[in-house]
């Protein structure tokens, strides 16, 4: 026989509520507002979305706690989880860095921006400065011109016969000529002739068979005295200073020249009497 005196378990009381209460309950399901726990869902609302607001604890078992998220090491070596900033960065692939715009607001250059032009100008300035510095450094070390000495001793007079001697032509650029009668000094002795053609500077050759100097460049001819007589050479060959050194040797000094057209062949040092 059934016990009619046992009190019945009261059914959950459903109380109509406004939409605002339902939204508040859905936003904070674990901490419902005081008035929302006894409220029923509004018409058309999903009861599952507001469990605490629509059912009693006895009607639905509490949800099982979620397992903690697995730790994710970030790039700095720290251990973090997916919810932290480091974890999110580890889960999301880094987007390619977008180059920040370097053009200033007032920069209207059509090809390059202002910074590029400045870099170009500085590069050109640096290159020009380096070139100027290199040229200055090169100027400090001029080319060395190895010229033969201007003076040399040509030996003793008795070592020479009459006529043209070519032993000093290559090394010192002169012919030493011994003559019994000079056309200007009117005496026997020596004179030194420069081997430079008075036309354009070539070096004539001594032709012993013709007893003359002949320039290979344009055909000028010179007597053994140095006087020009054919070709385009405008004047005689030049003589150089020639004296007797203290030791009795012939001293030739190329630093001083004598020109016949200037009357200089009569100078005492233009001829060595012997
Ligand atoms: S350079 Fe000697 S003739 Fe012209």
Boltz pocket constraint, residues with backbone or C-beta under 6 A from the ligand:
constraints:
  - pocket:
      binder: B
      contacts: [[A, 197], [A, 198], [A, 199], [A, 200], [A, 201], [A, 202], [A, 215], [A, 216], [A, 217], [A, 218], [A, 219], [A, 220], [A, 231], [A, 232], [A, 233]]
      max_distance: 6.0
